[in-house]
Amino acid sequence: MQKALVVIIITLISSFAYSQDKILTHRGDSIMCKVTEILENSIKYKYQGEDIMNSISKNIVSEIIFSNGRVQKISDKIIINSELDWEKVIITSNNSDVDDLKRVGEMMAKASSGWSTTNQGKMEKLAMDKLKKEAAIQGCHIVLLLTTTGKGGHAGMSGGAKASVTGVGYKY
């Protein structure tokens, strides 16, 4: 009787020790693993039977289904179907925001106010909006901002305000 109880306890302990979590990505991948840590920008995990620590960006993770059945939502998928979705595009200057995403390519946008007295801030926003539209055309949901340049607006021979932005587009 005691021997049977010991076998049952060992079986239960081993099943809990090898129980796995499931990381679901926005790409549709499913990673069977043991989640060890959830950090600000990433999730650390190990595969069963391995000691190597792996890491995945939270930006591509939809949710984690833990071995006990609890589900933790991590991030919402941003769906870009066309240029009409340009307002969903995220502009970031944080390199870790694009970890594990597919690099599409560099893009640039410019805006100028001609001879008007429109200020540089408005031109920078217009250039950013153009950059988002270009990203949406290419199917990118996030742009890593590389440079922002501008010239203040004032009437006269030198013209109005100008702004230029460059970035790299990424998608799942």
N, C-alpha and C positions, 0 to 999 in steps of 0.2 A: 504494500500500500504506500509506504513512504517512498519507495523507489519510483513508483508511478507519479507521485506528486512532484518529485525532483525533476523528472523528465518533462512534465508539463510546464513547470516553472522555467526550466532552461529553454524550452521551445518558445515560450512567450517572450522571454528576455531576448533571445536571438532574433525573433521576428521584429521586435521593436528596434533592435540595434541595426537591422538591415532595412527597415522601412524607408521608403524613399519619398522625397518631395518631387513635385513636377513644376518646372518653370515653363510657362507658355509665352511665346514671343509673338510680336505683331507680324512676323513673317510666316507664322503658322507652325513653327518648330516647337517641339516638346522635348525638354531636357529632363531626363530622370536623374536625380541627384540627391544630395543632402545639402540643403541651404544652411550655411554656417553663419552668415552675417548679411544684414541689409544696411548698407551705408547710404550717404546722401545721394551719390550719383551712380552707385553700382551695387551688385549683389554678388557675394562670394559663395562658392559652392564647391563640393567635391563629388566626383563620381564614385560609385560603390566599388570598394576594393582598391582605391587609389588614395595616395596621400597628397597629391599635388592640388594646390588651391587654384581654382579657376575663378574668373570674374566676368561679369556681363553688365553692360550699361543698362540702367533702369529705363532709359528712353526706348529700348526695343522690347521691354518685357511688359506683357499685358497683365499677367497675374501669376501668383504662386499658389499651387494647391499643396498644402502641407500633408504629411503622412497621416495626421490625425483627422484630416478632412476639412480643416479650416482653410478658407480661401482669402488671400490678401490681394486686393487690386493694387497694381503698381503704377501703370500709366495708361492713358487713353490713346488709341491709335488715331493719328491724324491722317485723314484720307483726302488726297489731292487728285481729283479727276480731270480738272482742266484749269485754265486761267481764271475761271470764275471762282475758284476756291482760294485765290491769292491771299485773302485776309486770314486764312488759317495758318499760313506759312510763318514760322518762327525765325526771328533773327537773333543770333547769339554771338557772343564773343568768347564764350567759355568752351575751350577745346574738348573737355570731357562730355559736353552735350552731344557730340557727334561720334563718340566712341562706338564701335561695332556697327555703325551705319555705312551704307554704300556711298562712296564718293562719286558724284556725277560729273562735276566740273566747275571751273571758275566762271563767274558771271559779273557783269558790271552794269551800273545804271547811272545816268546823269540827269540833272535838272537845272534849268536856268530860268531866270525871270526876265531876261531881255533888258529893257530900259526902265522897267518899273522899280518901285521902291520896296518890293517884296523882300522880307528879311531872309537871312541864310537858314534859320531854323525851319521855315516853311519849305525851302528848297531841299533841305536835307530830308525832311519827311516825304516829300514828293519822290526823291531819289530812292529812298527806302521802299516806298510803295511800288515803284517800278522794278526794283530788285525782287520783291516778293512776287510780282506778276511774272517775271522771267523765271523764277524758281518754280512757280506753279505750272508754267508751260512745259518745263522739263520734268515735271512729276516729283519735284523735291518738296519735302515738308519742313525742312530746316536749312538755314544758311548760316555758315560760320563767317562772320564779318571779318574781313582782312584789313581794309582801309576805309577811312572816311575823310574826304577833303572838301573844303569849301572856301568860298570867298564872300565876305559880307556884302550886303546889298546897299547901294546908295546911287541916287540918280547922278547922271553926268556922263562924261566921255568913257569912263571905264566900264560902264554897263551895270547891270543889276546883280543880284545874288546868284551864286552858282554852287552846286554840290555834286559830288561824285562819290559813289560807294562801290566797293568790290567785295566779293565773298565767294565761298565755295558751297555749292549746293549738295545736299545729302538726302537720301531716302532709305527706307527699310530694305 
